[in-house]
Amino acid sequence: MKFLLILGFLGVLAQWSWVASSLNNDDQVFSITPKTQAEVDIVKNVSSQYETVLWSPAAPEFIREGAEVHLFVPGNSSQAVRELLRTHGVTHAVMLANTKELIEMQTRNASTDPRSGMSYYEKYHSLEDIYHWLNKTAMENPDRIKVILIGSSFEKRPLYVVKLSAISTTNTNKKAIWLDCGIHAREWIAPAFCLWFVQYSLSFYETNRDIATILDNMDVYVLPVMNPDGYKYTWTTDRMWRKNRSTREDSRCVGVDLNRNFDANWCTEGASHRPCSEIFCGEFPESEPEASAVASFLRRHKEAVALYVSIHSYSQMLLFPYSCTRDLAENHAELLSMAKEAALKIKRYYRNNYKYGAGAETIYLAPGGSDDWAYKLGIKYSFTFELQDTGRYGFLLPPSEIPRACNEALIALKTIALRVVERIPPPA
């Protein structure tokens, strides 16, 4: 075991060294708020024609007058981008000047062993670390944890789901929660939360009434990394990568946005048929093996799954259907009440503000999303959590912020899950 841990540590160091060597000290993130349609067009041009990465919004077509834009600008594009903005009178501010330092901080990890204590969950972990964690946690908790292989990614990496259960229960009407993380590769806080949630549930089942109530009434299926190929790529090659890593013969561009690949008003307004787009919807619904695996699993378990939660970042929002249409969900008032209660608890305990509402009205149309698809499948309590922050660090949230971000998501998840437990009908 000691030999394996040393190998794991050396592997992390090698990945960190590779990523660090590919970064530029001049890489920055700009904040731009276009004031006119002409400025909107300039910013769209910069974000699509130059070697930049749009952080927020997700794609150029969502850029609007008066709405803040976050744009990652590599050092080798900085001068040209600044000059273009200056020529057209578009003001900008440097939101992050130390992206290389932040990425190095995120990838620096001295422990690959879950036995190292809670500090293990206050760091980001490579895909290999997470697979190791899955096996280790299952072996140490055979009466509570079961690891299920639900499929594989485009590059044939396994998609592992953790089934988390109470040790014993007499409940014959047990329902389930589905929790997925890491559908977008660069959103590292998402997989960190999935690990955090499993560890918290194992550690506090005996002492925390909320967790005990949830697990006594509901099993939890946790998919820590829904996009393993993309996540791996962010550790080895491109920290800003969003999509999966599928390829096609008719395009040089790689990847599909997995959260546009589900059959919920697929590829209508808010998604793109262009393979080079960050919101490319794929060739058809569930064309991607990752989306297909999740959909197939949920179809098989749709009678049991009562709550669906997908974890994303960043923007601090608690969203629910619909995102694929501006129509209201049948139980809109109920979902709104749950999200509002969760946001108020985050505010009360952590002094942080989360927006809440239906996806389309809170941010923008986003068809083909997993939460809308789950809702249409019959899972009437379906949510997407956008975790910290609102732009100070964006996707480069430092490890020191992991506990706070995870605790905020945890209290939201517990709040909503307890309301769902109340609505589970008693056994006939």
N, C-alpha and C positions, 0 to 999 in steps of 0.2 A: 504493500500500500504506500509506504514512504517513497518508493521508487516511482510509482504512478503519480504521486503528488508533485514530485520534482519535475517529472516530464510535463505535467500540466502547467506548472509555473514557468518552465522554459518556453512552452508553447505560447503562453500569454505574453511573455517578454518579446518573443519573436514577432508576434502580431503587432504589439505596441511599437516596436522599432520600425517595422515596415510602414505603418500608418504615419508615424512621426516623420519619417524621412520623406514622405510624399506631400507633406504640408508646407505651406509658405507662411513666413512670418507676417506677410502683408495681406493675408486673407482677412476679409472683414465682412460684417453684415450691415447693410444700409437700411435705414428707415426712411421711406419716401411717402409723402401724402400728396398725390396729384390733386390739384385744385380745379382744373378744367378738363374738358374732354380731350383737348390737344395734349395736355400733360399726361392724361391716361394713355393715349396712343404712344407717346414717347416711352413711358415706363413699360408698356406691353412690348414694345420693340426691344428695349434693353434686356428684358427678362427672357425673350425668346430668340433673339438674334446674336446675343453675346454669350461668352462662356460664363454664365452666372447660374445660380440655382434659386428659384423662387421658393421661399419658405412659407410665406403667407401673403395672399391666399394660395391655394394649391396649384392654380393654373392662371395664365394671363387673362383668360376670358372672364375671370371673376374680379379683375381690377376695376374699381369704381372711383368716381370723383369723391373726395373727402374721406376715403377709407385708407387706412395706413397699410403700406406694403413693406414686407420684410424681404430683403434680397441679399443672398450670399454672393459676394463678389471676390473671386480669387485674385491674388496679387497680380497675376499676369494680365488681368482684364481691368484692373482698378483705374489706371490712367485713362483708358479709352472711355470707360463708363462715366467717370467723373467729368471728362471733357464734353461728352454728349449731353449730360444733364445740365452742365453749366451753360453750354451753347444755347440750349432751349429754355433756360431760366427755371429749371426744375430744381428746387432745393432738396437737400437730403441731409440726414444726420448719420453719423457712425454709431450704430446701436451696439455693435460688438467689435472691438478692435483686437481682441486677443483670442481669436478662434483656435489657433494652433495650440495655445496653452490650455484652453478648455478641453480640446479633444485629447490631448495627452493626459490630462487629469482624469477624463472619463475612462481611458483605456489602461491606466496604470492600476494594477491589481495584484497585490502580493499574496492573496489567498484564493485557492480554488477549492478549498475544503469546507463544506457546509458545517462541519463540526467546530469551525473557528469561532462560532457564536453569532450573535445578532449582527456584528460588524460585516459578516458575509453578505447580508441583505442590504447593506448600505453602500454597495458597490455595484457597478455594472459588470456583467459577465458575458464572455464569449459564448458562442453556440455550443462549443465543446464542453465548457463549464456547465452550461445549463443541462445538457444531456447527462453529464456526470451527476449533477444535483438530482435529476429525476430518478436515476437508478439508486443512488444513495438513500434518498428520502423514502423510496418505496421499500427498500430492504430493511430500513430501520423502523418502519411503521406498517408492517404487513396487514394489520387488522384495520387500518384506516385508509391506506393508499393502495390504489391499483393503477398501473400504467397500461394504457390502451393505445395500440398502434391503429390510427384511423386511415392512414394512407401515406403518400410520400409526395415530395415537391417535384417541380420540373427537373431539378438536378438530382433527384432520387434520394434526398435527405428525408429521414422519417418524420412524420407528424405525430407526436406523442401527446396524448391527453391524460391528465391525472384525474382519476376519480377519487374524490375526497368524501369520506363517509364518517358518521359517528361510529364508535366502537360497537355499540349494540343498541338496538331500539326495537320497541314493540309496534312501531308505527307501520301499519299495513297499507297506508295511503300515501307513501312517500313520493314527493315530486322532486324536481331537480333544477339546478341553476346551471346555465352554460356561461362560461367566462373565457373570452379569448383575448390575447394580447399580441402585439407585434405584427399586425396585418400590414402596416407600413414600416419598412425596414429601419428608417432613421429615427423612429420614435422609441428610443431606448428605455425611457421610463416605463413604457407599457410592459415589456417582459419583466422588468424589475418589480412591478406591482404584482404580477401573477405569482412570482416566487414569494414575495412578501406576504400575500394573502394566504398561501398554503402554509407557510411557516407559522403565521399568526394563528391560524385555525388549529393547527396541531398543538401549539404551545398553550393556548388559552381556552380550549374547549372545556376544561374542567373548572375554570374560574370566571369566565366571561359569559354572563347569562345570554347576551345577544347571540354570540357564536353558538352556544349550546342549543338555543331555540332554533336557529337556522339549520344546523346540521342534524338535529333530531327530527326535523320535518322535511329536509331537502338534502339530497346528495348534491355535490358540486363537481361539474366537469370543467377542468381547467386546461386550456391549450396555451402554454406559455409563449410559444413562438409560432404564429400561423404562417409566417413568411421566412422560413429558415434560410433559403438561398439568398434573399435580399439582406437579411440580418448578417449573415456570414460576410457578404460583400462589403457591408458598412464597416466591418472590423478589419478587413484586409486591403480594401482598394479605394472605396469612395464613401466617406462618412455621411454624405448627403443623399445617398440613394434611397428612393421611396418604393419603387414597384418590386414585383418579383423578378426573376431572371430568365423568363421564357424567351425563346427566339422563334423567328418565323422566316421562311425562305424569301418572302417578298419585301423584307425590310431589314435595314442595317440596325434599326433601333431595337433595344432589348427591353422586355418587361411589360407587364400589365398591372394596372392598378386593381388589386384584388378587391378593393371596396367599391369598384364599379362593375364587378364581374358576376354579381348575383342577379337572379331573375326578378327584379323589382323595377318595372319601367326601364328595362335595360337600354342603355346607350341613347336615351333621350336627352333633352336639354340639361347640361351640367356634367356630361361625359363626352368623350371624344372617340371617333373611329380612327384617329391618326396614331399609328404605333409610337411615334416619337413624343406624344403628349404624356404628361405626368398623370393624366386622368384617362388614359387609353382603356377602353372597356373590354378589350379582347375581341376575339372573332365571333363569339356567341356566348350566351349565359353559361357560366360554369365551364368555360373552355379551359380554365386553368386547374391543374390537379389539386392545388391547395383549396380553392373555393369549392370544387367538386367534392373533395373529401369531407369538408365541414358540412356541406349541404346534405350529403348522403347520410352522415352520422345523425344529424338533427332530424331528418325525415324518419329514420328508424326509431328515434326517441321522442317524437313530437308529442306523444301522449303524456310523457313524464316531465318534459322540460316546461317549467312554468315561467321562468325568468331568463332572459337573454341579455348579457352585458358584453359589449366590446370596448376595449380600452385603447385609447389613442392619446396623442398629444400634438400640438400644444394649443391652448387658448382658454382653458378653465371654463368648460361648459358641460352641462348635463343635458343630453339631447335624446329625443325619442321620435318615433315615426309621426309624420312622414318627412323624409328628405327627398324622395323621388317624385313628389308632387306637392302642390300647395294645398291640396285637400287635407282636411283634418281626419285624424284617426277616429275610429268609432268610439273609443274610450279616451279621447283626448283629455277631457277634464280630469279623469282619474290619473293618467300619466303625468299631467301637469302638476297635480297635487303632490304626487310622490316626488317628482323632481324638485319642486319648490321646498318641500320639507327637508330633503337631502341638502340642498344649497343653503338653507337657513342653518342647519346643524354645522356645516362647514364654517359658515360665517361666525356662529356662536363659539365654536371650540378652537378655531384656527385663524380667525380674523381675516379670512380670505374670501373674495367674491367670486362666485361662479354664476354665469348666465345659465338660464335653463329655458327649454321650450322645444317645439317641433323643429327638426333640422332645417327644413326649407325656409321657415320664417325667421329662424335665429341666425343662420349664416347664409346658405345659398342652396339651390337645387343640386342634389348629388344622387342621381339614379344609380341603381345597381348595388346599393349598399347592403351589407349583411344584416343590419338591424331591421330595415324595412322588409327584406326577404323573410326573416324569421317571424316578423309580425304577420305577414301575409300567409305564412305557413300555419299560423294558429297560435303562436306564442305571444299572447296579448300584452305581456309586460316585457318590452324590448327597449334597451337603452344603449346609447353610446356615451362614454365618459371621455371628455378631452381634459387631460391632466395639466399640471403646471407646465409653463407659466403663461404669461400673456405677451412675452416678447423680450424680456430682459436677457434671458439666455436661450429661449426657444428650444430647439432640439438638442442644444448642448448644455442641458441642465446639469450642474455639477453634482457629483456624488453626495456632497454635504446636504443637498436639497431632497435626496431620495426619501428620507423618513417622513418629512412633512408632506411631500406629494402623495406618498403611499397612505399615510394616515388620513388625508383628506378623501382619497378615493375609497378607503376602507369604511369610513363613517357613512359615506354616501351609499355604498353597496349594502352595508348592514341596514341602514334606514329603509331602503327600498325593499330588500329581501324580507324584512320583518313584516312590511305591509303586504307583501305577496303571501307570506305564511298565513296571515290573518284571513286571506281570501280563499285559501285551499278548502274545498268543501269537505266536511267530515265523511268518514267511510259510510257506505250505504248499510 
